[in-house]
Amino acid sequence: MPAIPLASMHALALNPEFAARVRMAWTYIARRVLTEDPDTPGNPLRVGLARTVLNPADLSVATSAGLTPVITTCDTIITAAASASSQDPEAMDAAITDDQLLAAVEEAWNITAGVPRDLLVAA
């Protein structure tokens, strides 16, 4: 079982301030992915996701929850949110640092891009 209930995770994902921070974390990491070594395992898939993040086909993605649920379900984020003084979305958001958000996006990047696990293990 996660450290916070699924309903609390959902409420956090829908919190506009948290969603905006997550969107910026995805954007920050996307820019870094575009400059990584082309020999990085899964590079074409990683770059494809970066381009999608930076240039969404549907511009409403930039202001919607988008990939926020992916990050809200990362163990790093769940643990930080569980340390909040309450399960109020604002309190959980305040308990999560920018460094934790960036680490969660980095952790989720390959999974979200569809990079096969065996490609990563072989590297």
Biopython code that builds the backbone (N, CA, C, O; Angstrom):
import numpy as np
from Bio.PDB.StructureBuilder import StructureBuilder

atoms = [
    (1, "MET", "N", (0.844, -1.196, 0.000)),
    (1, "MET", "CA", (0.000, 0.000, 0.000)),
    (1, "MET", "C", (0.883, 1.251, 0.000)),
    (1, "MET", "O", (1.899, 1.304, 0.694)),
    (2, "PRO", "N", (0.491, 2.240, -0.774)),
    (2, "PRO", "CA", (1.227, 3.511, -0.749)),
    (2, "PRO", "C", (1.095, 4.197, 0.613)),
    (2, "PRO", "O", (0.188, 3.897, 1.389)),
    (3, "ALA", "N", (2.008, 5.112, 0.881)),
    (3, "ALA", "CA", (2.029, 5.833, 2.161)),
    (3, "ALA", "C", (0.868, 6.818, 2.305)),
    (3, "ALA", "O", (0.553, 7.241, 3.417)),
    (4, "ILE", "N", (0.235, 7.183, 1.198)),
    (4, "ILE", "CA", (-0.972, 8.028, 1.261)),
    (4, "ILE", "C", (-2.057, 7.357, 0.413)),
    (4, "ILE", "O", (-1.741, 6.636, -0.534)),
    (5, "PRO", "N", (-3.324, 7.588, 0.742)),
    (5, "PRO", "CA", (-4.404, 6.976, -0.026)),
    (5, "PRO", "C", (-4.428, 7.468, -1.483)),
    (5, "PRO", "O", (-3.987, 8.576, -1.786)),
    (6, "LEU", "N", (-4.942, 6.636, -2.354)),
    (6, "LEU", "CA", (-5.051, 6.998, -3.772)),
    (6, "LEU", "C", (-5.872, 8.278, -3.964)),
    (6, "LEU", "O", (-5.577, 9.084, -4.846)),
    (7, "ALA", "N", (-6.888, 8.454, -3.145)),
    (7, "ALA", "CA", (-7.703, 9.673, -3.259)),
    (7, "ALA", "C", (-6.863, 10.915, -2.955)),
    (7, "ALA", "O", (-7.055, 11.960, -3.577)),
    (8, "SER", "N", (-5.946, 10.806, -2.016)),
    (8, "SER", "CA", (-5.056, 11.934, -1.703)),
    (8, "SER", "C", (-4.083, 12.183, -2.847)),
    (8, "SER", "O", (-3.789, 13.333, -3.172)),
    (9, "MET", "N", (-3.580, 11.114, -3.459)),
    (9, "MET", "CA", (-2.708, 11.271, -4.631)),
    (9, "MET", "C", (-3.450, 11.995, -5.753)),
    (9, "MET", "O", (-2.907, 12.885, -6.408)),
    (10, "HIS", "N", (-4.698, 11.592, -5.954)),
    (10, "HIS", "CA", (-5.504, 12.220, -7.003)),
    (10, "HIS", "C", (-5.715, 13.705, -6.708)),
    (10, "HIS", "O", (-5.594, 14.543, -7.601)),
    (11, "ALA", "N", (-6.026, 14.020, -5.472)),
    (11, "ALA", "CA", (-6.229, 15.426, -5.089)),
    (11, "ALA", "C", (-4.953, 16.228, -5.301)),
    (11, "ALA", "O", (-5.007, 17.370, -5.758)),
    (12, "LEU", "N", (-3.804, 15.640, -4.973)),
    (12, "LEU", "CA", (-2.531, 16.325, -5.186)),
    (12, "LEU", "C", (-2.290, 16.547, -6.675)),
    (12, "LEU", "O", (-1.878, 17.634, -7.079)),
    (13, "ALA", "N", (-2.538, 15.536, -7.487)),
    (13, "ALA", "CA", (-2.330, 15.660, -8.938)),
    (13, "ALA", "C", (-3.196, 16.761, -9.543)),
    (13, "ALA", "O", (-2.797, 17.401, -10.516)),
    (14, "LEU", "N", (-4.372, 16.982, -8.975)),
    (14, "LEU", "CA", (-5.271, 18.009, -9.504)),
    (14, "LEU", "C", (-5.000, 19.401, -8.947)),
    (14, "LEU", "O", (-5.585, 20.381, -9.408)),
    (15, "ASN", "N", (-4.116, 19.489, -7.959)),
    (15, "ASN", "CA", (-3.795, 20.785, -7.363)),
    (15, "ASN", "C", (-3.069, 21.645, -8.400)),
    (15, "ASN", "O", (-2.020, 21.234, -8.895)),
    (16, "PRO", "N", (-3.591, 22.817, -8.741)),
    (16, "PRO", "CA", (-2.992, 23.623, -9.813)),
    (16, "PRO", "C", (-1.538, 24.020, -9.569)),
    (16, "PRO", "O", (-0.735, 24.023, -10.502)),
    (17, "GLU", "N", (-1.193, 24.351, -8.339)),
    (17, "GLU", "CA", (0.186, 24.739, -8.053)),
    (17, "GLU", "C", (1.133, 23.555, -8.222)),
    (17, "GLU", "O", (2.217, 23.696, -8.788)),
    (18, "PHE", "N", (0.719, 22.393, -7.730)),
    (18, "PHE", "CA", (1.553, 21.204, -7.879)),
    (18, "PHE", "C", (1.685, 20.835, -9.354)),
    (18, "PHE", "O", (2.784, 20.543, -9.825)),
    (19, "ALA", "N", (0.573, 20.849, -10.081)),
    (19, "ALA", "CA", (0.607, 20.505, -11.510)),
    (19, "ALA", "C", (1.532, 21.449, -12.280)),
    (19, "ALA", "O", (2.242, 21.014, -13.188)),
    (20, "ALA", "N", (1.530, 22.725, -11.928)),
    (20, "ALA", "CA", (2.410, 23.694, -12.597)),
    (20, "ALA", "C", (3.876, 23.386, -12.297)),
    (20, "ALA", "O", (4.721, 23.472, -13.188)),
    (21, "ARG", "N", (4.177, 23.033, -11.064)),
    (21, "ARG", "CA", (5.561, 22.689, -10.698)),
    (21, "ARG", "C", (6.019, 21.428, -11.430)),
    (21, "ARG", "O", (7.154, 21.346, -11.899)),
    (22, "VAL", "N", (5.123, 20.455, -11.520)),
    (22, "VAL", "CA", (5.463, 19.216, -12.221)),
    (22, "VAL", "C", (5.691, 19.507, -13.705)),
    (22, "VAL", "O", (6.629, 18.980, -14.302)),
    (23, "ARG", "N", (4.851, 20.330, -14.294)),
    (23, "ARG", "CA", (5.015, 20.683, -15.706)),
    (23, "ARG", "C", (6.387, 21.326, -15.931)),
    (23, "ARG", "O", (7.062, 21.019, -16.914)),
    (24, "MET", "N", (6.793, 22.202, -15.039)),
    (24, "MET", "CA", (8.109, 22.832, -15.178)),
    (24, "MET", "C", (9.231, 21.813, -14.994)),
    (24, "MET", "O", (10.265, 21.914, -15.654)),
    (25, "ALA", "N", (9.047, 20.845, -14.116)),
    (25, "ALA", "CA", (10.061, 19.800, -13.932)),
    (25, "ALA", "C", (10.200, 18.970, -15.213)),
    (25, "ALA", "O", (11.318, 18.670, -15.633)),
    (26, "TRP", "N", (9.077, 18.598, -15.834)),
    (26, "TRP", "CA", (9.133, 17.864, -17.107)),
    (26, "TRP", "C", (9.838, 18.710, -18.164)),
    (26, "TRP", "O", (10.660, 18.192, -18.920)),
    (27, "THR", "N", (9.535, 19.983, -18.226)),
    (27, "THR", "CA", (10.146, 20.868, -19.220)),
    (27, "THR", "C", (11.646, 20.992, -18.985)),
    (27, "THR", "O", (12.434, 20.941, -19.929)),
    (28, "TYR", "N", (12.032, 21.153, -17.740)),
    (28, "TYR", "CA", (13.456, 21.276, -17.395)),
    (28, "TYR", "C", (14.224, 20.028, -17.827)),
    (28, "TYR", "O", (15.273, 20.128, -18.464)),
    (29, "ILE", "N", (13.700, 18.862, -17.479)),
    (29, "ILE", "CA", (14.381, 17.610, -17.829)),
    (29, "ILE", "C", (14.338, 17.389, -19.338)),
    (29, "ILE", "O", (15.302, 16.869, -19.899)),
    (30, "ALA", "N", (13.270, 17.760, -20.001)),
    (30, "ALA", "CA", (13.180, 17.606, -21.464)),
    (30, "ALA", "C", (14.302, 18.369, -22.156)),
    (30, "ALA", "O", (14.913, 17.862, -23.096)),
    (31, "ARG", "N", (14.567, 19.562, -21.704)),
    (31, "ARG", "CA", (15.653, 20.352, -22.298)),
    (31, "ARG", "C", (17.000, 19.662, -22.091)),
    (31, "ARG", "O", (17.851, 19.696, -22.979)),
    (32, "ARG", "N", (17.201, 19.043, -20.944)),
    (32, "ARG", "CA", (18.452, 18.315, -20.684)),
    (32, "ARG", "C", (18.566, 17.076, -21.572)),
    (32, "ARG", "O", (19.641, 16.763, -22.083)),
    (33, "VAL", "N", (17.437, 16.373, -21.747)),
    (33, "VAL", "CA", (17.452, 15.161, -22.577)),
    (33, "VAL", "C", (17.851, 15.501, -24.012)),
    (33, "VAL", "O", (18.554, 14.726, -24.661)),
    (34, "LEU", "N", (17.412, 16.641, -24.501)),
    (34, "LEU", "CA", (17.741, 17.026, -25.879)),
    (34, "LEU", "C", (19.230, 17.283, -26.083)),
    (34, "LEU", "O", (19.704, 17.311, -27.218)),
    (35, "THR", "N", (19.967, 17.468, -24.997)),
    (35, "THR", "CA", (21.407, 17.722, -25.125)),
    (35, "THR", "C", (22.254, 16.528, -24.688)),
    (35, "THR", "O", (23.481, 16.623, -24.653)),
    (36, "GLU", "N", (21.611, 15.403, -24.353)),
    (36, "GLU", "CA", (22.383, 14.256, -23.878)),
    (36, "GLU", "C", (23.093, 13.546, -25.030)),
    (36, "GLU", "O", (22.772, 13.751, -26.201)),
    (37, "ASP", "N", (24.049, 12.721, -24.677)),
    (37, "ASP", "CA", (24.828, 11.934, -25.633)),
    (37, "ASP", "C", (23.878, 11.055, -26.454)),
    (37, "ASP", "O", (23.056, 10.342, -25.879)),
    (38, "PRO", "N", (23.976, 11.094, -27.780)),
    (38, "PRO", "CA", (23.108, 10.257, -28.616)),
    (38, "PRO", "C", (23.279, 8.757, -28.360)),
    (38, "PRO", "O", (22.417, 7.968, -28.747)),
    (39, "ASP", "N", (24.377, 8.352, -27.714)),
    (39, "ASP", "CA", (24.590, 6.948, -27.393)),
    (39, "ASP", "C", (23.903, 6.522, -26.096)),
    (39, "ASP", "O", (23.998, 5.361, -25.697)),
    (40, "THR", "N", (23.215, 7.450, -25.440)),
    (40, "THR", "CA", (22.460, 7.113, -24.236)),
    (40, "THR", "C", (21.440, 6.035, -24.596)),
    (40, "THR", "O", (20.722, 6.180, -25.585)),
    (41, "PRO", "N", (21.360, 4.947, -23.806)),
    (41, "PRO", "CA", (20.378, 3.907, -24.118)),
    (41, "PRO", "C", (18.963, 4.481, -24.240)),
    (41, "PRO", "O", (18.495, 5.216, -23.371)),
    (42, "GLY", "N", (18.304, 4.130, -25.329)),
    (42, "GLY", "CA", (16.939, 4.590, -25.554)),
    (42, "GLY", "C", (16.840, 6.022, -26.046)),
    (42, "GLY", "O", (15.757, 6.607, -26.034)),
    (43, "ASN", "N", (17.960, 6.598, -26.482)),
    (43, "ASN", "CA", (17.980, 8.014, -26.866)),
    (43, "ASN", "C", (16.854, 8.412, -27.824)),
    (43, "ASN", "O", (16.208, 9.431, -27.579)),
    (44, "PRO", "N", (16.585, 7.669, -28.898)),
    (44, "PRO", "CA", (15.499, 8.121, -29.797)),
    (44, "PRO", "C", (14.142, 8.229, -29.091)),
    (44, "PRO", "O", (13.375, 9.157, -29.346)),
    (45, "LEU", "N", (13.855, 7.278, -28.208)),
    (45, "LEU", "CA", (12.587, 7.339, -27.468)),
    (45, "LEU", "C", (12.611, 8.468, -26.440)),
    (45, "LEU", "O", (11.616, 9.170, -26.262)),
    (46, "ARG", "N", (13.728, 8.640, -25.778)),
    (46, "ARG", "CA", (13.874, 9.702, -24.789)),
    (46, "ARG", "C", (13.712, 11.073, -25.441)),
    (46, "ARG", "O", (13.030, 11.947, -24.906)),
    (47, "VAL", "N", (14.350, 11.255, -26.611)),
    (47, "VAL", "CA", (14.255, 12.520, -27.344)),
    (47, "VAL", "C", (12.828, 12.732, -27.854)),
    (47, "VAL", "O", (12.325, 13.856, -27.845)),
    (48, "GLY", "N", (12.184, 11.665, -28.294)),
    (48, "GLY", "CA", (10.794, 11.787, -28.751)),
    (48, "GLY", "C", (9.885, 12.312, -27.655)),
    (48, "GLY", "O", (9.045, 13.178, -27.896)),
    (49, "LEU", "N", (10.058, 11.780, -26.443)),
    (49, "LEU", "CA", (9.264, 12.284, -25.323)),
    (49, "LEU", "C", (9.619, 13.734, -25.031)),
    (49, "LEU", "O", (8.730, 14.542, -24.761)),
    (50, "ALA", "N", (10.890, 14.074, -25.078)),
    (50, "ALA", "CA", (11.305, 15.458, -24.812)),
    (50, "ALA", "C", (10.637, 16.415, -25.793)),
    (50, "ALA", "O", (10.148, 17.473, -25.396)),
    (51, "ARG", "N", (10.615, 16.050, -27.054)),
    (51, "ARG", "CA", (9.979, 16.920, -28.058)),
    (51, "ARG", "C", (8.481, 17.045, -27.811)),
    (51, "ARG", "O", (7.904, 18.117, -27.996)),
    (52, "THR", "N", (7.855, 15.951, -27.395)),
    (52, "THR", "CA", (6.419, 15.996, -27.089)),
    (52, "THR", "C", (6.148, 16.898, -25.894)),
    (52, "THR", "O", (5.184, 17.664, -25.890)),
    (53, "VAL", "N", (7.002, 16.804, -24.880)),
    (53, "VAL", "CA", (6.841, 17.641, -23.691)),
    (53, "VAL", "C", (7.006, 19.114, -24.050)),
    (53, "VAL", "O", (6.247, 19.960, -23.575)),
    (54, "LEU", "N", (7.994, 19.421, -24.884)),
    (54, "LEU", "CA", (8.279, 20.819, -25.218)),
    (54, "LEU", "C", (7.342, 21.394, -26.276)),
    (54, "LEU", "O", (7.134, 22.606, -26.336)),
    (55, "ASN", "N", (6.779, 20.522, -27.111)),
    (55, "ASN", "CA", (5.905, 20.968, -28.202)),
    (55, "ASN", "C", (4.653, 20.104, -28.257)),
    (55, "ASN", "O", (4.464, 19.349, -29.211)),
    (56, "PRO", "N", (3.795, 20.204, -27.244)),
    (56, "PRO", "CA", (2.611, 19.339, -27.232)),
    (56, "PRO", "C", (1.692, 19.626, -28.417)),
    (56, "PRO", "O", (1.464, 20.780, -28.781)),
    (57, "ALA", "N", (1.169, 18.552, -29.009)),
    (57, "ALA", "CA", (0.248, 18.701, -30.138)),
    (57, "ALA", "C", (-1.017, 19.430, -29.699)),
    (57, "ALA", "O", (-1.595, 20.209, -30.457)),
    (58, "ASP", "N", (-1.428, 19.171, -28.486)),
    (58, "ASP", "CA", (-2.612, 19.818, -27.922)),
    (58, "ASP", "C", (-2.110, 20.842, -26.908)),
    (58, "ASP", "O", (-1.619, 20.467, -25.843)),
    (59, "LEU", "N", (-2.224, 22.110, -27.221)),
    (59, "LEU", "CA", (-1.686, 23.150, -26.333)),
    (59, "LEU", "C", (-2.356, 23.185, -24.971)),
    (59, "LEU", "O", (-1.811, 23.772, -24.037)),
    (60, "SER", "N", (-3.521, 22.573, -24.836)),
    (60, "SER", "CA", (-4.161, 22.538, -23.520)),
    (60, "SER", "C", (-3.353, 21.658, -22.555)),
    (60, "SER", "O", (-3.518, 21.764, -21.340)),
    (61, "VAL", "N", (-2.482, 20.790, -23.090)),
    (61, "VAL", "CA", (-1.647, 19.951, -22.236)),
    (61, "VAL", "C", (-0.764, 20.821, -21.345)),
    (61, "VAL", "O", (-0.476, 20.458, -20.204)),
    (62, "ALA", "N", (-0.340, 21.958, -21.864)),
    (62, "ALA", "CA", (0.547, 22.842, -21.098)),
    (62, "ALA", "C", (-0.123, 23.372, -19.836)),
    (62, "ALA", "O", (0.566, 23.759, -18.893)),
    (63, "THR", "N", (-1.432, 23.397, -19.801)),
    (63, "THR", "CA", (-2.131, 23.916, -18.628)),
    (63, "THR", "C", (-2.979, 22.846, -17.942)),
    (63, "THR", "O", (-3.706, 23.154, -16.998)),
    (64, "SER", "N", (-2.901, 21.605, -18.397)),
    (64, "SER", "CA", (-3.689, 20.536, -17.777)),
    (64, "SER", "C", (-2.795, 19.699, -16.874)),
    (64, "SER", "O", (-1.604, 19.978, -16.729)),
    (65, "ALA", "N", (-3.372, 18.685, -16.276)),
    (65, "ALA", "CA", (-2.600, 17.792, -15.400)),
    (65, "ALA", "C", (-1.521, 17.060, -16.192)),
    (65, "ALA", "O", (-0.469, 16.735, -15.642)),
    (66, "GLY", "N", (-1.764, 16.797, -17.473)),
    (66, "GLY", "CA", (-0.772, 16.167, -18.330)),
    (66, "GLY", "C", (-0.133, 14.942, -17.707)),
    (66, "GLY", "O", (-0.822, 13.964, -17.416)),
    (67, "LEU", "N", (1.171, 14.981, -17.498)),
    (67, "LEU", "CA", (1.919, 13.852, -16.945)),
    (67, "LEU", "C", (2.021, 13.903, -15.419)),
    (67, "LEU", "O", (2.780, 13.140, -14.822)),
    (68, "THR", "N", (1.269, 14.786, -14.797)),
    (68, "THR", "CA", (1.328, 14.919, -13.339)),
    (68, "THR", "C", (1.009, 13.614, -12.606)),
    (68, "THR", "O", (1.685, 13.304, -11.625)),
    (69, "PRO", "N", (0.007, 12.833, -13.039)),
    (69, "PRO", "CA", (-0.261, 11.577, -12.314)),
    (69, "PRO", "C", (0.924, 10.614, -12.308)),
    (69, "PRO", "O", (1.105, 9.866, -11.347)),
    (70, "VAL", "N", (1.729, 10.622, -13.366)),
    (70, "VAL", "CA", (2.913, 9.762, -13.405)),
    (70, "VAL", "C", (3.842, 10.118, -12.251)),
    (70, "VAL", "O", (4.386, 9.234, -11.589)),
    (71, "ILE", "N", (4.019, 11.398, -12.015)),
    (71, "ILE", "CA", (4.929, 11.856, -10.963)),
    (71, "ILE", "C", (4.297, 11.706, -9.584)),
    (71, "ILE", "O", (4.987, 11.382, -8.617)),
    (72, "THR", "N", (3.013, 11.935, -9.488)),
    (72, "THR", "CA", (2.325, 11.823, -8.204)),
    (72, "THR", "C", (2.411, 10.407, -7.649)),
    (72, "THR", "O", (2.331, 10.215, -6.435)),
    (73, "THR", "N", (2.573, 9.419, -8.515)),
    (73, "THR", "CA", (2.642, 8.027, -8.062)),
    (73, "THR", "C", (4.068, 7.521, -7.876)),
    (73, "THR", "O", (4.263, 6.340, -7.588)),
    (74, "CYS", "N", (5.075, 8.390, -8.036)),
    (74, "CYS", "CA", (6.474, 8.004, -7.775)),
    (74, "CYS", "C", (6.689, 7.894, -6.267)),
    (74, "CYS", "O", (6.182, 8.705, -5.492)),
    (75, "ASP", "N", (7.446, 6.883, -5.870)),
    (75, "ASP", "CA", (7.694, 6.669, -4.436)),
    (75, "ASP", "C", (8.302, 7.887, -3.757)),
    (75, "ASP", "O", (7.950, 8.199, -2.619)),
    (76, "THR", "N", (9.211, 8.580, -4.440)),
    (76, "THR", "CA", (9.842, 9.778, -3.870)),
    (76, "THR", "C", (8.794, 10.815, -3.500)),
    (76, "THR", "O", (8.856, 11.419, -2.430)),
    (77, "ILE", "N", (7.834, 11.016, -4.392)),
    (77, "ILE", "CA", (6.796, 12.025, -4.181)),
    (77, "ILE", "C", (5.794, 11.557, -3.129)),
    (77, "ILE", "O", (5.368, 12.343, -2.283)),
    (78, "ILE", "N", (5.423, 10.295, -3.177)),
    (78, "ILE", "CA", (4.487, 9.758, -2.185)),
    (78, "ILE", "C", (5.067, 9.892, -0.773)),
    (78, "ILE", "O", (4.373, 10.300, 0.158)),
    (79, "THR", "N", (6.337, 9.546, -0.631)),
    (79, "THR", "CA", (6.989, 9.630, 0.686)),
    (79, "THR", "C", (7.031, 11.074, 1.180)),
    (79, "THR", "O", (6.738, 11.346, 2.344)),
    (80, "ALA", "N", (7.395, 11.992, 0.297)),
    (80, "ALA", "CA", (7.444, 13.406, 0.687)),
    (80, "ALA", "C", (6.048, 13.915, 1.044)),
    (80, "ALA", "O", (5.879, 14.620, 2.039)),
    (81, "ALA", "N", (5.055, 13.563, 0.241)),
    (81, "ALA", "CA", (3.685, 14.011, 0.505)),
    (81, "ALA", "C", (3.172, 13.455, 1.828)),
    (81, "ALA", "O", (2.431, 14.127, 2.546)),
    (82, "ALA", "N", (3.570, 12.224, 2.145)),
    (82, "ALA", "CA", (3.136, 11.610, 3.409)),
    (82, "ALA", "C", (3.715, 12.321, 4.619)),
    (82, "ALA", "O", (3.174, 12.208, 5.719)),
    (83, "SER", "N", (4.816, 13.057, 4.431)),
    (83, "SER", "CA", (5.426, 13.784, 5.550)),
    (83, "SER", "C", (4.741, 15.117, 5.837)),
    (83, "SER", "O", (5.083, 15.794, 6.807)),
    (84, "ALA", "N", (3.781, 15.495, 5.005)),
    (84, "ALA", "CA", (3.078, 16.771, 5.189)),
    (84, "ALA", "C", (2.266, 16.747, 6.484)),
    (84, "ALA", "O", (1.939, 15.687, 7.018)),
    (85, "SER", "N", (1.954, 17.935, 6.965)),
    (85, "SER", "CA", (1.191, 18.054, 8.212)),
    (85, "SER", "C", (-0.243, 17.561, 8.070)),
    (85, "SER", "O", (-0.894, 17.239, 9.064)),
    (86, "SER", "N", (-0.738, 17.501, 6.826)),
    (86, "SER", "CA", (-2.080, 16.983, 6.560)),
    (86, "SER", "C", (-2.112, 16.449, 5.130)),
    (86, "SER", "O", (-1.152, 16.612, 4.377)),
    (87, "GLN", "N", (-3.209, 15.818, 4.767)),
    (87, "GLN", "CA", (-3.360, 15.335, 3.400)),
    (87, "GLN", "C", (-4.077, 16.353, 2.521)),
    (87, "GLN", "O", (-4.603, 16.014, 1.461)),
    (88, "ASP", "N", (-4.091, 17.579, 2.967)),
    (88, "ASP", "CA", (-4.587, 18.678, 2.156)),
    (88, "ASP", "C", (-3.614, 18.850, 0.977)),
    (88, "ASP", "O", (-2.402, 18.861, 1.190)),
    (89, "PRO", "N", (-4.112, 18.984, -0.249)),
    (89, "PRO", "CA", (-3.203, 19.088, -1.402)),
    (89, "PRO", "C", (-2.158, 20.190, -1.279)),
    (89, "PRO", "O", (-1.016, 20.002, -1.700)),
    (90, "GLU", "N", (-2.526, 21.334, -0.712)),
    (90, "GLU", "CA", (-1.564, 22.423, -0.554)),
    (90, "GLU", "C", (-0.449, 22.045, 0.417)),
    (90, "GLU", "O", (0.716, 22.371, 0.191)),
    (91, "ALA", "N", (-0.811, 21.358, 1.494)),
    (91, "ALA", "CA", (0.191, 20.933, 2.477)),
    (91, "ALA", "C", (1.119, 19.883, 1.871)),
    (91, "ALA", "O", (2.330, 19.923, 2.086)),
    (92, "MET", "N", (0.551, 18.945, 1.115)),
    (92, "MET", "CA", (1.389, 17.922, 0.483)),
    (92, "MET", "C", (2.320, 18.555, -0.544)),
    (92, "MET", "O", (3.493, 18.192, -0.627)),
    (93, "ASP", "N", (1.803, 19.500, -1.327)),
    (93, "ASP", "CA", (2.632, 20.200, -2.312)),
    (93, "ASP", "C", (3.798, 20.906, -1.624)),
    (93, "ASP", "O", (4.932, 20.849, -2.101)),
    (94, "ALA", "N", (3.524, 21.563, -0.516)),
    (94, "ALA", "CA", (4.568, 22.294, 0.207)),
    (94, "ALA", "C", (5.638, 21.360, 0.777)),
    (94, "ALA", "O", (6.775, 21.779, 0.990)),
    (95, "ALA", "N", (5.280, 20.104, 1.022)),
    (95, "ALA", "CA", (6.227, 19.142, 1.589)),
    (95, "ALA", "C", (7.164, 18.543, 0.530)),
    (95, "ALA", "O", (8.125, 17.852, 0.869)),
    (96, "ILE", "N", (6.886, 18.806, -0.735)),
    (96, "ILE", "CA", (7.669, 18.233, -1.837)),
    (96, "ILE", "C", (8.613, 19.301, -2.381)),
    (96, "ILE", "O", (8.181, 20.379, -2.787)),
    (97, "THR", "N", (9.902, 18.989, -2.384)),
    (97, "THR", "CA", (10.885, 19.957, -2.864)),
    (97, "THR", "C", (11.009, 19.896, -4.386)),
    (97, "THR", "O", (10.610, 18.918, -5.018)),
    (98, "ASP", "N", (11.564, 20.947, -4.950)),
    (98, "ASP", "CA", (11.823, 20.952, -6.394)),
    (98, "ASP", "C", (12.815, 19.852, -6.763)),
    (98, "ASP", "O", (12.672, 19.213, -7.806)),
    (99, "ASP", "N", (13.812, 19.627, -5.919)),
    (99, "ASP", "CA", (14.776, 18.556, -6.193)),
    (99, "ASP", "C", (14.091, 17.191, -6.233)),
    (99, "ASP", "O", (14.442, 16.342, -7.052)),
    (100, "GLN", "N", (13.131, 16.985, -5.362)),
    (100, "GLN", "CA", (12.395, 15.720, -5.377)),
    (100, "GLN", "C", (11.572, 15.586, -6.655)),
    (100, "GLN", "O", (11.486, 14.501, -7.230)),
    (101, "LEU", "N", (10.968, 16.689, -7.098)),
    (101, "LEU", "CA", (10.208, 16.651, -8.353)),
    (101, "LEU", "C", (11.116, 16.327, -9.533)),
    (101, "LEU", "O", (10.773, 15.491, -10.369)),
    (102, "LEU", "N", (12.266, 16.979, -9.606)),
    (102, "LEU", "CA", (13.201, 16.717, -10.703)),
    (102, "LEU", "C", (13.683, 15.269, -10.670)),
    (102, "LEU", "O", (13.794, 14.633, -11.718)),
    (103, "ALA", "N", (13.968, 14.747, -9.491)),
    (103, "ALA", "CA", (14.406, 13.348, -9.369)),
    (103, "ALA", "C", (13.298, 12.394, -9.812)),
    (103, "ALA", "O", (13.572, 11.379, -10.452)),
    (104, "ALA", "N", (12.060, 12.715, -9.477)),
    (104, "ALA", "CA", (10.938, 11.858, -9.872)),
    (104, "ALA", "C", (10.755, 11.858, -11.389)),
    (104, "ALA", "O", (10.478, 10.816, -11.983)),
    (105, "VAL", "N", (10.908, 13.017, -12.011)),
    (105, "VAL", "CA", (10.787, 13.083, -13.475)),
    (105, "VAL", "C", (11.922, 12.290, -14.120)),
    (105, "VAL", "O", (11.693, 11.539, -15.068)),
    (106, "GLU", "N", (13.137, 12.453, -13.613)),
    (106, "GLU", "CA", (14.257, 11.683, -14.158)),
    (106, "GLU", "C", (14.010, 10.188, -14.015)),
    (106, "GLU", "O", (14.293, 9.413, -14.929)),
    (107, "GLU", "N", (13.482, 9.792, -12.866)),
    (107, "GLU", "CA", (13.185, 8.385, -12.602)),
    (107, "GLU", "C", (12.101, 7.855, -13.547)),
    (107, "GLU", "O", (12.164, 6.707, -13.986)),
    (108, "ALA", "N", (11.129, 8.679, -13.850)),
    (108, "ALA", "CA", (9.998, 8.251, -14.678)),
    (108, "ALA", "C", (10.242, 8.406, -16.179)),
    (108, "ALA", "O", (9.460, 7.902, -16.984)),
    (109, "TRP", "N", (11.308, 9.092, -16.561)),
    (109, "TRP", "CA", (11.503, 9.436, -17.974)),
    (109, "TRP", "C", (11.515, 8.212, -18.893)),
    (109, "TRP", "O", (10.756, 8.162, -19.861)),
    (110, "ASN", "N", (12.360, 7.235, -18.603)),
    (110, "ASN", "CA", (12.478, 6.069, -19.484)),
    (110, "ASN", "C", (11.188, 5.266, -19.562)),
    (110, "ASN", "O", (10.803, 4.807, -20.637)),
    (111, "ILE", "N", (10.525, 5.097, -18.432)),
    (111, "ILE", "CA", (9.256, 4.363, -18.415)),
    (111, "ILE", "C", (8.237, 5.087, -19.288)),
    (111, "ILE", "O", (7.548, 4.465, -20.098)),
    (112, "THR", "N", (8.145, 6.394, -19.120)),
    (112, "THR", "CA", (7.173, 7.198, -19.859)),
    (112, "THR", "C", (7.509, 7.228, -21.346)),
    (112, "THR", "O", (6.611, 7.239, -22.189)),
    (113, "ALA", "N", (8.797, 7.241, -21.667)),
    (113, "ALA", "CA", (9.228, 7.274, -23.076)),
    (113, "ALA", "C", (9.089, 5.914, -23.750)),
    (113, "ALA", "O", (9.133, 5.821, -24.976)),
    (114, "GLY", "N", (8.921, 4.863, -22.956)),
    (114, "GLY", "CA", (8.790, 3.525, -23.524)),
    (114, "GLY", "C", (10.114, 2.837, -23.796)),
    (114, "GLY", "O", (10.185, 1.930, -24.625)),
    (115, "VAL", "N", (11.160, 3.258, -23.108)),
    (115, "VAL", "CA", (12.461, 2.617, -23.277)),
    (115, "VAL", "C", (12.390, 1.232, -22.645)),
    (115, "VAL", "O", (12.095, 1.116, -21.455)),
    (116, "PRO", "N", (12.656, 0.171, -23.422)),
    (116, "PRO", "CA", (12.574, -1.205, -22.871)),
    (116, "PRO", "C", (13.613, -1.419, -21.760)),
    (116, "PRO", "O", (14.761, -0.986, -21.867)),
    (117, "ARG", "N", (13.191, -2.076, -20.731)),
    (117, "ARG", "CA", (14.061, -2.335, -19.579)),
    (117, "ARG", "C", (15.339, -3.067, -19.988)),
    (117, "ARG", "O", (16.421, -2.768, -19.482)),
    (118, "ASP", "N", (15.209, -4.031, -20.910)),
    (118, "ASP", "CA", (16.392, -4.801, -21.306)),
    (118, "ASP", "C", (17.430, -3.915, -21.996)),
    (118, "ASP", "O", (18.625, -4.205, -21.933)),
    (119, "LEU", "N", (16.998, -2.860, -22.642)),
    (119, "LEU", "CA", (17.937, -1.925, -23.266)),
    (119, "LEU", "C", (18.740, -1.186, -22.191)),
    (119, "LEU", "O", (19.923, -0.903, -22.380)),
    (120, "LEU", "N", (18.099, -0.882, -21.081)),
    (120, "LEU", "CA", (18.762, -0.178, -19.990)),
    (120, "LEU", "C", (19.705, -1.105, -19.228)),
    (120, "LEU", "O", (20.781, -0.684, -18.805)),
    (121, "VAL", "N", (19.312, -2.350, -19.054)),
    (121, "VAL", "CA", (20.118, -3.320, -18.332)),
    (121, "VAL", "C", (21.385, -3.652, -19.128)),
    (121, "VAL", "O", (22.453, -3.859, -18.551)),
    (122, "ALA", "N", (21.255, -3.701, -20.450)),
    (122, "ALA", "CA", (22.385, -4.051, -21.300)),
    (122, "ALA", "C", (23.440, -2.934, -21.337)),
    (122, "ALA", "O", (24.598, -3.179, -21.674)),
    (123, "ALA", "N", (23.034, -1.719, -20.990)),
    (123, "ALA", "CA", (23.954, -0.578, -21.091)),
    (123, "ALA", "C", (24.980, -0.553, -19.996)),
    (123, "ALA", "O", (25.817, 0.349, -19.955)),
]
sb = StructureBuilder()
sb.init_structure("model")
sb.init_model(0)
sb.init_chain("A")
sb.init_seg("    ")
for serial, (resi, resn, name, xyz) in enumerate(atoms, 1):
    if name == "N":
        sb.init_residue(resn, " ", resi, " ")
    sb.init_atom(name, np.array(xyz, "f"), 0.0, 1.0, " ", f" {name:<3s}", serial, name[0])
structure = sb.get_structure()
